[in-house]
Amino acid sequence: MQTSSVPGWLKPGYTLLVCIIVPVYWQALGPSNFLWFSDIALITLVPAVWLENRLLSSTMAVSVLFLELAWVVDFVSGGELITIAAYMFAEDEPWLIRLLSGSFHLVLPPLLIFLLYRLGYDRRALPLQILIALIVLPLTFVLTTPSDNINWVYGLGQPQQLLPPLVYLCLFFLALVLLVYLPSHLVLKRFFSADHVDN
């Protein structure tokens, strides 16, 4: 009988966290909030954990691991370093949203690294995440507004005015692939090869 690579307590524990976050976010922030890549990772990791699926966990690592680590660093700095976690210190932001947001942004990096260590890295993650981005970014652009700026499809941090919106969107996609996804793939392939799992 094959032993599980993921501890039994982690599966219901993580699922419970997601089951608390999703309805609160849905009511407070609306369904479009789940277009954020970090929220996609949050939900996708539920089946990844239960099925111990290497491809799903690897794809979400390519998508958000480095960005989530940047969020953690910014959070530790008080939201002043790169300001992506600055909302966590805004008094006008509901405390429950800040609590849940902090919980899942702090949980994702160690969870992803743990899954990579236990399951290994699937090299198919890079093309799959590129495909996901090709779907999610245009959907985000069509279904949301510049004031939302979900996934930064309208500008880095805030809506930009220098380029036509579709030109910016195409350049942003290329930047994600070249500056986030490809480096993530190379690092994860180097340090989390599936060989140690398969052998």
C-alpha positions in Angstrom: 0.0 0.0 0.0 1.4 3.4 -1.1 1.9 5.9 1.7 0.5 9.4 1.4 2.9 12.2 0.6 0.7 14.8 2.2 -0.1 14.5 6.0 -3.7 13.6 6.7 -4.3 16.7 8.9 -3.3 19.0 6.1 -6.0 18.1 3.7 -9.1 18.9 5.8 -7.2 21.7 7.6 -6.4 23.6 4.3 -9.9 22.8 2.9 -11.5 24.3 6.0 -9.4 27.5 5.6 -10.5 27.8 1.9 -14.2 27.1 2.8 -14.0 30.0 5.3 -12.3 32.4 2.9 -14.4 31.8 -0.2 -17.9 32.8 1.0 -16.5 35.8 2.9 -14.6 37.0 -0.1 -17.6 36.3 -2.4 -19.9 38.5 -0.3 -17.5 41.3 0.6 -15.4 41.5 -2.6 -17.6 39.9 -5.3 -17.0 36.9 -7.6 -14.6 38.9 -9.8 -12.1 38.9 -7.0 -11.5 35.2 -7.7 -9.8 36.1 -11.0 -6.7 37.1 -9.0 -4.0 34.5 -9.7 -3.5 34.1 -6.0 -7.1 33.3 -5.4 -7.0 30.8 -8.3 -4.0 29.2 -6.6 -5.8 29.2 -3.2 -8.7 27.2 -4.7 -6.8 25.0 -7.0 -4.6 23.8 -4.2 -7.6 22.1 -2.6 -7.8 19.3 -5.3 -4.0 19.4 -5.5 -3.7 18.6 -1.8 -6.4 15.9 -1.8 -5.2 14.2 -5.0 -1.5 14.9 -4.3 -1.4 16.1 -7.8 2.1 17.2 -8.9 0.9 19.1 -12.0 -1.6 21.2 -10.2 0.7 22.1 -7.4 3.6 22.8 -9.8 1.5 25.0 -12.0 0.3 27.1 -9.0 3.9 27.4 -7.9 4.9 28.8 -11.3 2.0 31.2 -11.2 2.3 32.7 -7.7 5.1 31.3 -5.5 7.6 34.1 -6.2 4.9 36.8 -6.1 3.6 35.4 -2.8 7.1 35.5 -1.3 7.3 39.1 -2.4 3.9 39.7 -0.7 5.3 38.2 2.5 8.4 40.4 2.4 6.3 43.5 1.8 4.0 42.5 4.7 7.0 42.1 7.0 8.1 45.6 6.0 4.8 47.0 6.9 3.6 47.3 3.4 6.2 50.0 2.6 8.7 48.1 0.5 6.8 47.4 -2.7 3.3 48.3 -1.3 1.5 45.2 -2.5 0.6 44.4 1.1 -0.1 48.0 2.1 -3.8 47.3 2.3 -3.2 45.1 5.3 -2.3 48.2 7.3 -5.2 50.4 6.0 -7.6 51.2 8.8 -10.5 51.5 6.3 -10.0 47.9 5.1 -12.4 45.5 7.1 -10.5 43.6 9.7 -12.0 40.3 8.7 -10.7 40.7 5.1 -7.3 41.6 6.4 -7.3 38.6 8.7 -8.3 36.2 6.0 -6.1 37.7 3.4 -3.1 37.6 5.7 -3.9 34.0 6.5 -3.9 32.7 3.0 -1.1 34.9 1.7 1.1 33.7 4.5 0.0 30.0 4.1 0.5 29.7 0.3 4.3 30.0 0.1 5.1 27.3 2.7 2.4 25.1 1.4 3.6 25.3 -2.2 7.2 24.7 -1.1 6.1 21.7 1.0 4.1 20.2 -1.9 7.0 20.7 -4.3 9.3 19.0 -1.8 7.0 16.0 -1.3 5.5 15.6 -4.8 8.3 17.1 -7.0 8.1 19.6 -9.8 6.2 18.8 -13.0 7.8 20.5 -16.0 4.5 20.7 -17.8 3.6 23.4 -15.3 5.1 26.2 -17.4 3.1 25.7 -20.6 -0.1 25.0 -18.5 0.3 28.3 -16.6 1.0 30.2 -19.8 -2.3 28.8 -21.1 -4.1 29.7 -17.9 -2.7 33.3 -18.1 -3.8 33.5 -21.8 -7.4 32.8 -20.6 -7.5 34.6 -17.3 -5.9 37.9 -18.3 -8.3 38.7 -21.2 -11.2 37.6 -19.0 -10.1 39.9 -16.2 -9.7 42.7 -18.7 -13.3 42.2 -20.1 -15.1 41.4 -16.8 -13.5 44.0 -14.4 -12.8 47.7 -14.3 -9.7 49.8 -14.0 -10.7 50.7 -10.5 -10.4 47.0 -9.6 -7.2 46.5 -11.6 -7.3 42.8 -10.8 -4.1 41.0 -11.8 -2.8 44.4 -12.8 -4.4 44.1 -16.2 -4.8 47.9 -16.4 -1.4 48.9 -14.9 1.2 48.1 -12.4 -0.4 48.8 -9.0 -2.7 51.5 -10.5 -4.1 52.1 -14.0 -1.6 53.4 -16.5 -2.1 56.0 -19.1 1.0 55.8 -21.3 0.0 52.9 -23.6 -3.3 51.8 -25.2 -4.9 49.3 -22.8 -4.6 46.3 -25.2 -0.9 47.0 -25.9 -0.2 47.2 -22.2 -2.1 44.0 -21.6 0.0 42.1 -24.2 3.2 43.5 -22.8 2.2 42.6 -19.3 1.5 39.1 -20.4 4.9 38.8 -22.0 6.4 40.3 -18.8 4.7 37.6 -16.7 6.0 34.9 -18.9 9.6 36.2 -19.1 10.1 37.7 -15.7 7.9 35.4 -13.5 6.9 32.2 -15.1 10.1 31.2 -16.9 12.4 32.1 -14.0 10.1 30.2 -11.6 10.1 27.2 -13.9 13.9 27.2 -14.1 14.4 27.5 -10.3 11.7 25.0 -9.4 13.0 22.5 -12.0 16.5 22.9 -10.6 15.7 22.5 -6.9 12.5 20.3 -6.9 13.1 17.7 -9.6 10.6 14.9 -9.4 13.5 12.4 -9.5 13.8 12.2 -5.8 10.1 11.3 -5.6 10.0 8.9 -8.5 13.1 7.1 -7.4 
